[in-house]
Amino acid sequence: MNVSEGASYAAAGVDIEAGDRAVELMKEWVAKATRPEVVGGLGGFAGLFDATALTSYRRPLLATSTDGIGTKVAIAQKLDKHDTIGFDLVGMVVDDLVVCGAEPLFMTDYICTGKVVPETIAQIVKGIAEACVEAGTALVGGETAEHPGLLEPDEYDVAGASTGVVEADEVLGAERVRAGDVVVAMASSGLHSNGYSLVRHVFFNRARWTLDRVVPELGMTLGEVLLTPTRVYAKHCLELIAELNGDVEGDAKPLHAMSHITGGGFAANLARVIPEALSVRIDRSTWAPAPIFGLVGLLGDVALPELEKTLNMGAGMVAVLDPSSADAAIAELASRDIPAWVCGEVTATPGGTVALEGTYAK
């Protein structure tokens, strides 16, 4: 048999040199997303983090979370803009940790693509690193995988995981929630990173809109709105917890629980931190969702219950706390440029349910 050229990894579609080039391009960004506890740099088989600081905890609990960006990556790929979706990844991961009071310590990412384009990979990592800086967590490593034949050359997906720590007797959650507590909502920056399968179906399949369409109601193009980065709440929430609960002992701590409003919407996510013996009433009239939410409903003829169980409707994080601390919490968040407001209350009605009542403000 006469074989002119043997098979190779490159001929199969995997370019190792491109991967090495991507690592070189991302190094400067990863170097900025660090903490004093990080040991070493990129290039090892595992990221190292000095856990000596945990010895100062009375009973440290490690918390872990993992997530991806979802189909929002399709918007980034169509716009050829890849340096903002890192905020979506980091926000989806670290803000799941902070709801129990955990400080996110470090994060790793995983990027798989049909073809490694070093500049694109570096831009994705740039966004992840910048979001890690905003969250106060370290980016200690990651993996880039080339999957020719499984993904198209310009396709990719991104996922990540983070580990955090919280003192055992300071964990926030349903067991702290009491009747009479109020619910303080924190404004989202937009759609964040949930519900994009519905959003893309409405705008592209039903309405036949294009990403470069200027939408007067939105004040920008559709693409700019859909690619708006997720707001990362972690550091702000940790500082709010420290401000309200830091010097207070035991059950007197006023901030009782938090909920990250992601897939499943406001009611389903808040219900995860409400005990069976209590329920919550949310007053829609206390806020006006951004126009993008109304457009999804209008153009897709999407019923309100469907919108509310899919999208965050303008509130990306909520805190459940003693009413005496509500004003302080809102002021603290405002000082961090996070609009917040009292949107509901905890009642003594059994069931562990969350009911949204009234009509949204205009």
Residue frames relative to the residue before (quaternion, step in Angstrom):
aa qw qx qy qz dx dy dz
M 1.0000 0.0000 0.0000 0.0000 0.00 0.00 0.00
N 0.2445 -0.7864 0.5559 0.1128 3.53 -0.80 1.03
V 0.0277 -0.8079 0.5878 -0.0335 3.59 -0.35 1.25
S 0.3264 -0.7845 0.4944 0.1831 3.56 -0.51 1.17
E 0.8127 0.0176 0.0237 0.5819 3.59 1.02 -0.70
G 0.4016 -0.7243 0.5069 0.2392 3.57 -0.84 0.92
A 0.6024 -0.5532 0.4350 0.3767 3.54 -1.30 0.39
S 0.0446 -0.7837 0.6193 0.0173 3.55 -1.22 0.56
Y 0.6448 -0.5115 0.3995 0.4038 3.54 -1.28 0.37
A 0.6473 0.5245 -0.3131 0.4560 3.58 0.98 -0.86
A 0.6610 0.5030 -0.3095 0.4629 3.57 0.97 -0.88
A 0.6487 0.5052 -0.3058 0.4801 3.58 1.19 -0.56
G 0.6500 -0.5657 0.2961 0.4121 3.56 1.28 -0.04
V 0.6312 0.5146 -0.3426 0.4684 3.61 1.24 0.08
D 0.1398 -0.8098 0.5691 0.0289 3.56 -0.63 1.17
I 0.2623 -0.7990 0.5237 0.1361 3.57 -0.14 1.29
E 0.6349 0.5377 -0.3387 0.4393 3.57 0.99 -0.78
A 0.6285 0.5234 -0.3394 0.4646 3.60 1.02 -0.72
G 0.6295 0.5307 -0.3294 0.4621 3.57 1.05 -0.74
D 0.6470 0.5081 -0.3161 0.4726 3.57 0.98 -0.83
R 0.6388 0.5240 -0.3216 0.4626 3.57 1.01 -0.80
A 0.6248 0.5404 -0.3326 0.4549 3.58 1.03 -0.79
V 0.6383 0.5258 -0.3243 0.4593 3.57 1.00 -0.84
E 0.6497 0.5185 -0.3198 0.4547 3.57 0.95 -0.84
L 0.6797 0.5002 -0.2913 0.4506 3.58 0.96 -0.85
M 0.7178 0.4582 -0.2641 0.4530 3.59 1.03 -0.72
K 0.4707 0.7214 -0.4297 0.2708 3.60 1.18 -0.39
E 0.6689 0.5145 -0.3243 0.4274 3.59 0.87 -0.87
W 0.6670 0.4909 -0.3093 0.4674 3.58 1.06 -0.66
V 0.6440 0.5135 -0.3261 0.4639 3.58 0.96 -0.84
A 0.6166 0.5695 -0.3440 0.4210 3.59 1.04 -0.76
K 0.6633 0.5039 -0.3067 0.4605 3.60 1.13 -0.56
A 0.6930 0.4412 -0.2638 0.5055 3.58 1.19 -0.53
T 0.3862 0.7289 -0.4658 0.3203 3.53 0.52 1.19
R 0.1933 -0.7220 0.6440 0.1629 3.52 -1.42 0.04
P 0.6687 -0.5148 0.3353 0.4188 3.60 -1.17 0.39
E 0.6565 0.5471 -0.3156 0.4123 3.60 1.12 -0.60
V 0.5289 0.6366 -0.4183 0.3741 3.60 1.21 -0.27
V 0.1742 -0.7806 0.5964 0.0682 3.56 -0.92 1.01
G 0.8183 0.1524 -0.1370 0.5370 3.58 -0.76 1.04
G 0.3837 -0.7095 0.5437 0.2320 3.54 -1.32 -0.26
L 0.7675 -0.3051 0.2507 0.5049 3.55 -1.20 -0.51
G 0.6246 0.5731 -0.4034 0.3444 3.53 -1.23 0.50
G 0.6410 0.5125 -0.3376 0.4610 3.59 1.14 -0.42
F 0.6193 -0.5415 0.4116 0.3922 3.55 -1.31 0.07
A 0.7883 0.1171 -0.0599 0.6011 3.57 1.21 -0.43
G 0.4501 -0.6507 0.5324 0.3010 3.55 -1.19 0.52
L 0.2345 -0.7873 0.5595 0.1100 3.56 -0.94 0.87
F 0.0366 -0.7899 0.6113 -0.0341 3.55 -0.98 0.94
D 0.3878 -0.7401 0.5090 0.2068 3.56 -0.68 1.15
A 0.2000 -0.8233 0.5256 0.0776 3.60 -0.48 1.22
T 0.2997 0.7847 -0.4997 0.2114 3.59 1.23 0.26
A 0.6206 0.5756 -0.3456 0.4051 3.57 1.01 -0.79
L 0.5991 0.5871 -0.3660 0.4032 3.59 1.11 -0.54
T 0.5544 0.6187 -0.3987 0.3885 3.60 1.19 -0.36
S 0.6159 0.5455 -0.3544 0.4445 3.59 1.21 -0.32
Y 0.5647 0.5828 -0.3889 0.4360 3.59 1.26 -0.17
R 0.4989 -0.6330 0.4983 0.3194 3.54 -1.15 0.62
R 0.7654 -0.1208 0.0991 0.6243 3.56 0.98 -0.93
P 0.1088 -0.8391 0.5304 0.0531 3.59 0.18 1.23
L 0.1510 -0.7506 0.6362 0.0955 3.55 -1.01 0.88
L 0.2993 -0.7334 0.5807 0.1882 3.56 -0.90 0.92
A 0.1344 -0.7696 0.6213 0.0598 3.55 -1.02 0.86
T 0.0546 -0.8107 0.5827 0.0144 3.57 -0.99 0.75
S 0.0133 -0.7936 0.6076 -0.0280 3.54 -1.13 0.71
T 0.0420 -0.7863 0.6159 0.0250 3.55 -1.14 0.63
D 0.1116 0.7856 -0.5989 0.1079 3.58 -1.09 0.67
G 0.3039 -0.7162 0.5876 0.2225 3.52 -1.36 -0.05
I 0.6215 -0.5385 0.4127 0.3917 3.53 -1.30 -0.21
G 0.3763 -0.7229 0.4956 0.3004 3.57 1.12 -0.60
T 0.7753 -0.3882 0.2447 0.4341 3.54 -1.30 -0.28
K 0.3881 0.6922 -0.5022 0.3436 3.60 1.21 0.28
V 0.5481 0.6143 -0.4044 0.3984 3.60 1.17 -0.46
A 0.5817 0.5893 -0.3775 0.4146 3.60 1.14 -0.54
I 0.6225 0.5271 -0.3385 0.4691 3.59 1.12 -0.64
A 0.6456 0.5197 -0.3148 0.4625 3.58 0.95 -0.89
Q 0.6670 0.5055 -0.3047 0.4546 3.56 0.96 -0.86
K 0.6627 0.5025 -0.3130 0.4586 3.60 0.96 -0.80
L 0.7180 0.4233 -0.2414 0.4969 3.57 1.06 -0.77
D 0.3019 -0.7644 0.5006 0.2719 3.57 1.31 -0.30
K 0.5225 0.5681 -0.4383 0.4605 3.53 0.98 0.97
H 0.0321 -0.8742 0.4800 -0.0662 3.54 -0.29 1.28
D 0.5943 0.6344 -0.3414 0.3574 3.61 1.25 -0.09
T 0.6680 0.4910 -0.3221 0.4571 3.62 1.21 0.19
I 0.5949 0.6106 -0.3789 0.3601 3.60 1.07 -0.56
G 0.4838 0.6475 -0.4404 0.3907 3.59 1.25 -0.16
F 0.6195 0.5355 -0.3447 0.4590 3.57 1.10 -0.64
D 0.6180 0.5321 -0.3427 0.4664 3.57 1.09 -0.66
L 0.6588 0.5054 -0.3111 0.4624 3.57 0.94 -0.87
V 0.7038 0.4685 -0.2780 0.4559 3.56 0.71 -1.08
G 0.6489 0.5277 -0.3219 0.4437 3.57 0.93 -0.86
M 0.6628 0.5128 -0.3094 0.4494 3.58 0.91 -0.88
V 0.7174 0.4511 -0.2501 0.4684 3.58 1.07 -0.72
V 0.7692 0.3897 -0.2375 0.4474 3.61 0.51 -1.14
D 0.6543 0.5145 -0.3358 0.4410 3.61 1.06 -0.56
D 0.5549 0.5399 -0.4023 0.4886 3.57 1.29 -0.05
L 0.6401 0.5234 -0.3218 0.4612 3.58 1.16 -0.58
V 0.6955 0.5247 -0.2926 0.3942 3.54 0.84 -1.02
V 0.5664 0.6214 -0.3999 0.3648 3.61 1.11 -0.48
C 0.6964 0.4019 -0.2918 0.5181 3.62 1.13 -0.38
G 0.6189 -0.5658 0.3309 0.4329 3.57 1.30 0.09
A 0.4936 0.6866 -0.4167 0.3337 3.58 1.29 0.05
E 0.3529 -0.6966 0.5861 0.2161 3.54 -1.12 0.78
P 0.3521 -0.7328 0.5319 0.2368 3.64 -0.66 0.99
L 0.2649 -0.8051 0.5176 0.1169 3.58 -0.62 1.15
F 0.8015 -0.1163 0.1175 0.5747 3.56 0.80 -0.98
M 0.1969 -0.7764 0.5950 0.0663 3.50 -1.31 0.51
T 0.1265 -0.7444 0.6475 0.1033 3.53 -1.28 0.53
D 0.1984 -0.7862 0.5731 0.1188 3.58 -1.16 0.52
Y 0.1682 -0.7559 0.6236 0.1070 3.53 -1.34 0.36
I 0.0389 -0.7922 0.6085 -0.0250 3.56 -0.72 1.12
C 0.0160 -0.7776 0.6284 0.0135 3.58 -0.77 1.00
T 0.0123 -0.8133 0.5781 -0.0655 3.56 -0.95 0.93
G 0.5706 -0.5914 0.4390 0.3633 3.55 -1.20 0.42
K 0.7867 -0.0195 0.0252 0.6165 3.56 1.11 -0.69
V 0.3998 -0.7206 0.5123 0.2418 3.57 -0.77 0.99
V 0.0275 -0.7308 0.6819 -0.0095 3.52 -0.78 1.14
P 0.4209 -0.7642 0.4115 0.2638 3.59 -0.17 1.23
E 0.6657 0.5138 -0.3145 0.4404 3.58 0.91 -0.89
T 0.6450 0.5098 -0.3224 0.4692 3.61 1.03 -0.74
I 0.6548 0.5063 -0.3141 0.4650 3.59 0.88 -0.91
A 0.6525 0.5189 -0.3126 0.4552 3.57 0.97 -0.85
Q 0.6474 0.5100 -0.3210 0.4667 3.58 1.02 -0.73
I 0.6178 0.5254 -0.3466 0.4713 3.60 1.01 -0.73
V 0.6892 0.4758 -0.2783 0.4703 3.57 0.85 -0.99
K 0.5703 0.5804 -0.3790 0.4407 3.59 1.08 -0.65
G 0.6838 0.4811 -0.2866 0.4678 3.58 0.86 -0.94
I 0.6339 0.5218 -0.3313 0.4649 3.57 1.00 -0.81
A 0.6715 0.5045 -0.2981 0.4536 3.57 0.90 -0.94
E 0.6594 0.5010 -0.3187 0.4611 3.60 0.90 -0.86
A 0.6565 0.4958 -0.3141 0.4738 3.59 1.01 -0.74
C 0.6105 0.5400 -0.3467 0.4641 3.58 1.07 -0.67
V 0.6168 0.5274 -0.3392 0.4758 3.59 1.03 -0.77
E 0.6696 0.4989 -0.3005 0.4609 3.58 0.93 -0.89
A 0.7003 0.4575 -0.2615 0.4816 3.58 1.08 -0.71
G 0.4416 -0.7040 0.4498 0.3273 3.58 1.23 -0.34
T 0.5729 0.5754 -0.3845 0.4392 3.56 1.20 0.45
A 0.4443 -0.6910 0.5053 0.2642 3.57 -1.22 0.44
L 0.2956 -0.6999 0.6193 0.1980 3.54 -1.15 0.71
V 0.0932 -0.8663 0.4905 0.0117 3.57 -0.08 1.30
G 0.8131 -0.1394 0.0802 0.5595 3.59 1.17 -0.07
G 0.0086 -0.7968 0.6042 0.0089 3.52 -1.32 -0.03
E 0.3091 -0.7263 0.5833 0.1915 3.52 -1.35 -0.14
T 0.1135 -0.7507 0.6466 0.0746 3.53 -1.11 0.81
A 0.0570 -0.8149 0.5766 -0.0172 3.57 -0.68 1.12
E 0.2570 -0.7523 0.5905 0.1391 3.54 -1.02 0.87
H 0.0518 -0.8242 0.5632 -0.0292 3.58 -0.66 1.15
P 0.0432 -0.8210 0.5692 0.0065 3.63 0.40 1.14
G 0.7630 0.3270 -0.2598 0.4934 3.54 -0.96 0.86
L 0.6955 0.4050 -0.2584 0.5342 3.55 1.19 -0.49
L 0.7657 0.1370 -0.0692 0.6246 3.55 1.12 -0.80
E 0.5272 -0.5970 0.4911 0.3528 3.56 -1.19 0.54
P 0.6846 -0.5203 0.3076 0.4074 3.63 -1.11 0.55
D 0.7634 0.3529 -0.2069 0.4999 3.61 1.00 -0.73
E 0.5499 0.6026 -0.4003 0.4175 3.58 1.25 0.27
Y 0.0856 0.7774 -0.6224 0.0315 3.56 -1.19 0.56
D 0.1431 -0.7404 0.6421 0.1382 3.52 -1.33 0.22
V 0.1975 -0.7889 0.5787 0.0607 3.54 -1.15 0.70
A 0.0382 0.7739 -0.6312 0.0356 3.57 -1.02 0.85
G 0.0657 -0.8081 0.5846 0.0287 3.56 -1.24 0.30
A 0.1580 -0.7635 0.6176 0.1035 3.52 -1.32 0.25
S 0.0953 -0.7943 0.5991 0.0330 3.54 -1.14 0.67
T 0.2010 -0.7459 0.6230 0.1231 3.53 -1.27 0.56
G 0.0413 -0.8002 0.5982 -0.0110 3.54 -0.99 0.91
V 0.2813 -0.7512 0.5723 0.1707 3.54 -1.32 0.03
V 0.0097 0.7778 -0.6280 0.0246 3.53 -1.14 0.74
E 0.5126 -0.6147 0.5013 0.3287 3.57 -1.12 0.69
A 0.5650 -0.6590 0.3775 0.3225 3.58 -0.79 1.04
D 0.7458 0.3973 -0.2396 0.4779 3.59 0.89 -0.85
E 0.6616 0.4716 -0.3192 0.4878 3.60 1.26 0.24
V 0.3633 0.7407 -0.4872 0.2864 3.56 1.29 0.22
L 0.3110 -0.7345 0.5754 0.1808 3.56 -0.94 0.93
G 0.3231 0.7637 -0.5231 0.1968 3.58 -1.11 0.56
A 0.8019 -0.3602 0.2146 0.4256 3.50 -1.39 0.05
E 0.6347 0.5628 -0.3449 0.4017 3.60 1.00 -0.72
R 0.6658 0.4915 -0.3066 0.4702 3.61 1.20 -0.32
V 0.5746 0.6344 -0.3691 0.3620 3.59 1.19 -0.54
R 0.1021 -0.8050 0.5844 0.0103 3.56 -1.00 0.93
A 0.5903 -0.5300 0.4612 0.3973 3.55 -1.25 0.40
G 0.7339 0.3702 -0.2944 0.4876 3.57 -0.90 0.92
D 0.4909 0.6341 -0.4411 0.4029 3.58 1.24 -0.21
V 0.2916 -0.7299 0.5829 0.2059 3.56 -1.21 0.47
V 0.3601 -0.7035 0.5732 0.2166 3.52 -1.30 0.47
V 0.1256 -0.7802 0.6113 0.0436 3.56 -0.73 1.11
A 0.2265 -0.7848 0.5680 0.1008 3.55 -0.71 1.13
M 0.2157 -0.7484 0.6143 0.1263 3.56 -1.15 0.71
A 0.5009 -0.6981 0.4241 0.2862 3.56 -0.73 1.09
S 0.3639 -0.6850 0.5856 0.2354 3.52 -1.16 0.71
S 0.5184 -0.6217 0.4819 0.3354 3.56 -1.29 0.24
G 0.7577 -0.2126 0.1589 0.5962 3.56 1.32 -0.12
L 0.8257 -0.1946 0.1552 0.5063 3.56 -1.01 -0.80
H 0.2728 -0.7512 0.5286 0.2861 3.59 1.21 -0.56
S 0.6834 -0.5028 0.3351 0.4097 3.65 -0.72 -0.89
N 0.5841 0.5722 -0.3699 0.4411 3.55 1.14 0.62
G 0.8035 0.3269 -0.2237 0.4444 3.54 -1.18 0.57
Y 0.4026 0.7598 -0.4522 0.2370 3.60 1.20 0.17
S 0.5504 0.5696 -0.4205 0.4424 3.60 1.14 -0.27
L 0.6557 0.4727 -0.2991 0.5071 3.58 1.04 -0.76
V 0.6609 0.5253 -0.3096 0.4376 3.59 0.87 -0.96
R 0.6783 0.4791 -0.2952 0.4724 3.59 0.88 -0.89
H 0.6265 0.5338 -0.3369 0.4572 3.57 1.03 -0.77
V 0.6707 0.5046 -0.3020 0.4520 3.59 0.91 -0.91
F 0.7611 0.4086 -0.2277 0.4493 3.60 0.67 -1.07
F 0.7732 0.3814 -0.2006 0.4652 3.58 0.88 -0.89
N 0.7553 0.3883 -0.2174 0.4811 3.59 0.88 -0.89
R 0.7534 0.3787 -0.2156 0.4925 3.57 0.90 -0.88
A 0.7798 0.3409 -0.1813 0.4927 3.59 0.71 -1.09
R 0.2773 -0.7895 0.4978 0.2280 3.60 1.24 -0.46
W 0.3130 0.7418 -0.5249 0.2761 3.57 1.03 0.79
T 0.3115 -0.7222 0.5832 0.2034 3.55 -1.27 0.44
L 0.6385 -0.5719 0.3625 0.3660 3.55 -1.19 0.54
D 0.6886 0.4711 -0.2921 0.4675 3.60 1.11 -0.53
R 0.4276 0.7023 -0.4667 0.3258 3.61 1.26 0.10
V 0.3090 -0.7254 0.5856 0.1882 3.58 -0.84 0.99
V 0.1335 -0.8022 0.5810 0.0326 3.56 -0.69 1.13
P 0.4057 -0.7502 0.4604 0.2463 3.63 -0.35 1.20
E 0.6388 0.5427 -0.3350 0.4304 3.60 0.98 -0.79
L 0.7261 0.4258 -0.2264 0.4901 3.55 1.16 -0.63
G 0.3719 -0.7566 0.4655 0.2696 3.58 1.21 -0.43
M 0.7560 0.2070 -0.1540 0.6016 3.58 1.25 0.35
T 0.6631 -0.4802 0.3559 0.4507 3.55 -1.24 -0.09
L 0.6440 -0.5129 0.3957 0.4070 3.53 -1.26 0.40
G 0.6482 0.5392 -0.3205 0.4317 3.57 0.93 -0.87
E 0.6486 0.5191 -0.3204 0.4551 3.58 0.96 -0.84
V 0.6620 0.4986 -0.3103 0.4656 3.57 0.98 -0.81
L 0.6949 0.4874 -0.2860 0.4447 3.57 0.86 -0.95
L 0.7185 0.4195 -0.2486 0.4959 3.59 1.14 -0.55
T 0.3282 0.7428 -0.5162 0.2721 3.61 1.23 0.20
P 0.4410 -0.7280 0.4492 0.2716 3.63 -0.65 1.02
T 0.5741 -0.5695 0.4774 0.3436 3.52 -1.25 0.56
R 0.4290 -0.6653 0.5418 0.2825 3.57 -1.03 0.76
V 0.2525 -0.7614 0.5825 0.1315 3.58 -0.87 1.00
Y 0.1965 -0.8421 0.4984 0.0619 3.57 -0.38 1.26
A 0.4487 0.7718 -0.4184 0.1669 3.58 1.15 -0.65
K 0.7284 0.4302 -0.2699 0.4599 3.59 0.59 -1.10
H 0.6483 0.5200 -0.3179 0.4564 3.58 0.99 -0.82
C 0.6659 0.4929 -0.3073 0.4682 3.59 0.97 -0.79
L 0.6326 0.5233 -0.3366 0.4611 3.59 1.00 -0.75
E 0.6691 0.4781 -0.3023 0.4821 3.57 1.00 -0.78
L 0.6062 0.5286 -0.3530 0.4779 3.60 1.12 -0.57
I 0.6341 0.5206 -0.3226 0.4721 3.59 0.97 -0.83
A 0.6686 0.4975 -0.3010 0.4635 3.56 0.90 -0.93
E 0.6542 0.5270 -0.3092 0.4458 3.58 0.98 -0.85
L 0.7623 0.3851 -0.2067 0.4773 3.59 0.86 -0.93
N 0.8042 0.3211 -0.1425 0.4794 3.58 0.88 -0.93
G 0.4764 0.7578 -0.3927 0.2111 3.55 1.21 -0.57
D 0.8084 0.2534 -0.1199 0.5175 3.59 0.80 -0.99
V 0.5688 0.5913 -0.3753 0.4312 3.57 1.27 0.25
E 0.3594 -0.7647 0.5029 0.1821 3.55 -0.91 0.92
G 0.9007 0.0842 -0.0315 0.4250 3.50 -1.29 0.62
D 0.8529 -0.1495 0.1342 0.4820 3.52 -1.06 -0.92
A 0.5667 0.6110 -0.3877 0.3939 3.61 1.22 -0.17
K 0.4438 0.6844 -0.4710 0.3360 3.60 1.23 -0.16
P 0.3811 -0.7919 0.4322 0.2021 3.61 -0.61 1.08
L 0.6862 0.4293 -0.2985 0.5057 3.62 1.09 -0.55
H 0.1864 -0.8626 0.4689 0.0374 3.54 -0.37 1.29
A 0.8110 -0.0698 0.0935 0.5733 3.60 0.92 -0.81
M 0.1329 -0.7524 0.6358 0.1092 3.53 -1.35 0.32
S 0.0963 -0.7805 0.6137 0.0700 3.53 -1.24 0.46
H 0.3112 -0.7294 0.5869 0.1633 3.53 -0.97 0.99
I 0.2633 -0.7933 0.5313 0.1382 3.59 -0.55 1.15
T 0.1395 0.7864 -0.5774 0.1694 3.56 -0.22 1.34
G 0.8224 -0.1230 0.1114 0.5441 3.60 -0.97 -0.80
G 0.6903 0.4034 -0.3272 0.5037 3.55 -0.80 1.02
G 0.4199 -0.7602 0.4192 0.2646 3.55 1.29 -0.31
F 0.7931 -0.3683 0.2389 0.4222 3.49 -1.44 0.01
A 0.7303 0.4642 -0.2647 0.4256 3.57 0.61 -1.16
A 0.7013 0.4853 -0.2866 0.4365 3.58 0.76 -1.00
N 0.6867 0.4742 -0.2959 0.4647 3.60 0.96 -0.78
L 0.6519 0.4967 -0.3264 0.4710 3.59 0.96 -0.77
A 0.6161 0.5704 -0.3469 0.4180 3.60 1.02 -0.75
R 0.5827 0.6061 -0.3677 0.3974 3.60 1.16 -0.50
V 0.7550 0.3180 -0.2048 0.5356 3.62 1.20 -0.37
I 0.5636 0.5603 -0.4023 0.4545 3.59 1.19 0.52
P 0.4066 -0.7296 0.4883 0.2528 3.63 -0.70 1.01
E 0.6620 -0.5370 0.3628 0.3765 3.57 -1.23 0.54
A 0.6649 0.5359 -0.3095 0.4183 3.58 1.07 -0.65
L 0.7467 0.3489 -0.1853 0.5351 3.58 1.28 -0.28
S 0.1604 -0.7526 0.6237 0.1376 3.56 -1.35 0.07
V 0.3091 -0.7445 0.5646 0.1772 3.56 -1.31 0.17
R 0.1689 -0.7355 0.6463 0.1131 3.52 -1.19 0.75
I 0.1201 -0.7797 0.6132 0.0402 3.56 -0.84 1.04
D 0.2572 -0.7710 0.5700 0.1203 3.57 -0.89 1.02
R 0.3540 -0.7663 0.5000 0.1935 3.57 -0.36 1.25
S 0.6292 0.5846 -0.3439 0.3796 3.60 1.03 -0.70
T 0.5670 0.6208 -0.3832 0.3826 3.61 1.23 -0.17
W 0.8088 0.1089 -0.1072 0.5679 3.61 1.20 -0.06
A 0.3365 -0.7108 0.5862 0.1947 3.52 -1.36 0.44
P 0.3608 -0.7336 0.5276 0.2309 3.63 -0.49 1.09
A 0.5895 -0.5738 0.4327 0.3688 3.59 -1.13 0.63
P 0.6705 -0.5493 0.3214 0.3812 3.62 -1.11 0.63
I 0.5694 0.6151 -0.3966 0.3743 3.62 1.06 -0.60
F 0.6413 0.5323 -0.3336 0.4405 3.59 1.01 -0.73
G 0.6606 0.5027 -0.2977 0.4715 3.55 0.99 -0.84
L 0.6365 0.5368 -0.3288 0.4457 3.57 1.04 -0.76
V 0.6183 0.5284 -0.3471 0.4669 3.58 1.00 -0.76
G 0.6770 0.4978 -0.2907 0.4575 3.56 0.93 -0.89
L 0.6893 0.4979 -0.2768 0.4477 3.55 0.92 -0.97
L 0.7368 0.4336 -0.2471 0.4562 3.59 0.71 -1.06
G 0.7438 0.3905 -0.2208 0.4955 3.56 1.10 -0.63
D 0.3330 -0.7394 0.5028 0.2993 3.56 1.31 -0.13
V 0.2675 0.7804 -0.5072 0.2493 3.53 1.02 0.94
A 0.4280 -0.7074 0.5029 0.2519 3.57 -0.72 1.05
L 0.6349 -0.5693 0.3666 0.3721 3.57 -1.09 0.72
P 0.6514 0.5039 -0.3530 0.4441 3.67 0.80 -0.77
E 0.6463 0.5123 -0.3194 0.4666 3.59 1.05 -0.72
L 0.6211 0.5269 -0.3354 0.4734 3.58 1.03 -0.78
E 0.7210 0.4815 -0.2551 0.4280 3.55 0.81 -1.05
K 0.6991 0.4270 -0.2953 0.4917 3.59 1.10 -0.41
T 0.6804 0.4698 -0.2787 0.4886 3.58 1.33 -0.04
L 0.8014 0.2453 -0.0882 0.5384 3.57 0.94 -0.96
N 0.5683 -0.6247 0.4138 0.3400 3.60 -1.21 0.43
M 0.3047 -0.8077 0.4610 0.2057 3.61 1.31 -0.18
G 0.7575 -0.4252 0.2038 0.4514 3.58 1.09 0.67
A 0.7085 0.3507 -0.2501 0.5590 3.58 1.29 0.00
G 0.1581 -0.8505 0.4990 0.0511 3.57 -0.36 1.25
M 0.7766 0.0910 -0.0522 0.6212 3.57 1.26 -0.36
V 0.0681 -0.7891 0.6075 0.0608 3.58 -1.10 0.63
A 0.2116 -0.7439 0.6204 0.1303 3.52 -1.27 0.54
V 0.2089 -0.7459 0.6207 0.1217 3.55 -1.09 0.79
L 0.1536 0.8219 -0.5202 0.1743 3.57 -0.49 1.17
D 0.6624 -0.4767 0.3975 0.4196 3.51 -1.34 0.23
P 0.5406 -0.6630 0.3984 0.3308 3.62 -0.83 0.93
S 0.5989 0.5871 -0.3637 0.4054 3.60 1.11 -0.54
S 0.7221 0.4152 -0.2374 0.4998 3.59 1.22 -0.42
A 0.4033 0.7488 -0.4586 0.2577 3.60 1.26 -0.01
D 0.6754 0.4956 -0.3070 0.4517 3.60 0.82 -0.95
A 0.6493 0.5129 -0.3181 0.4628 3.58 0.99 -0.81
A 0.6454 0.5218 -0.3198 0.4571 3.56 1.00 -0.81
I 0.6675 0.5022 -0.2985 0.4617 3.57 0.90 -0.93
A 0.6546 0.5047 -0.3098 0.4698 3.58 0.99 -0.82
E 0.6427 0.5240 -0.3204 0.4580 3.58 0.98 -0.83
L 0.6758 0.4820 -0.2913 0.4755 3.56 0.93 -0.86
A 0.6246 0.5396 -0.3353 0.4542 3.57 1.02 -0.77
S 0.6361 0.5315 -0.3286 0.4528 3.58 1.05 -0.72
R 0.6981 0.4080 -0.2437 0.5355 3.56 1.31 -0.34
D 0.5240 -0.6787 0.3723 0.3552 3.55 1.32 0.47
I 0.5194 0.5754 -0.4517 0.4416 3.55 1.05 0.81
P 0.3071 -0.7492 0.5543 0.1928 3.63 -0.38 1.16
A 0.0451 0.7959 -0.5995 0.0713 3.56 -0.92 0.93
W 0.0037 -0.8018 0.5961 -0.0417 3.56 -1.15 0.59
V 0.5077 -0.5971 0.5135 0.3494 3.57 -1.25 0.41
C 0.0738 -0.8400 0.5375 -0.0069 3.56 -0.63 1.14
G 0.8264 -0.0130 0.0231 0.5624 3.58 1.20 -0.16
E 0.3024 -0.7472 0.5660 0.1729 3.52 -1.35 -0.06
V 0.4533 -0.6491 0.5450 0.2760 3.51 -1.32 0.48
T 0.1548 -0.8001 0.5763 0.0601 3.56 -0.86 0.98
A 0.5724 -0.6093 0.4373 0.3316 3.56 -1.29 0.34
T 0.4248 0.7079 -0.4626 0.3230 3.60 1.25 0.19
P 0.4020 -0.7245 0.4974 0.2570 3.63 -0.67 1.00
G 0.5114 0.6648 -0.4693 0.2760 3.54 -1.26 0.41
G 0.2820 -0.7893 0.5034 0.2099 3.60 1.12 -0.55
T 0.4695 0.6978 -0.4179 0.3435 3.57 1.21 0.50
V 0.2458 -0.7266 0.6208 0.1619 3.53 -1.35 0.36
A 0.0884 -0.8085 0.5817 0.0060 3.58 -0.65 1.15
L 0.2209 -0.7488 0.6115 0.1285 3.57 -0.89 0.97
E 0.0620 -0.8266 0.5581 -0.0366 3.55 -0.65 1.19
G 0.7567 0.3906 -0.2794 0.4436 3.55 -1.24 0.44
T 0.5072 -0.6294 0.5060 0.3010 3.53 -1.38 -0.28
Y 0.5453 -0.6309 0.4412 0.3316 3.56 -0.98 0.83
A 0.5135 -0.6226 0.4949 0.3222 3.56 -1.11 0.69
K 0.4300 -0.6927 0.5170 0.2607 3.57 -1.20 0.50
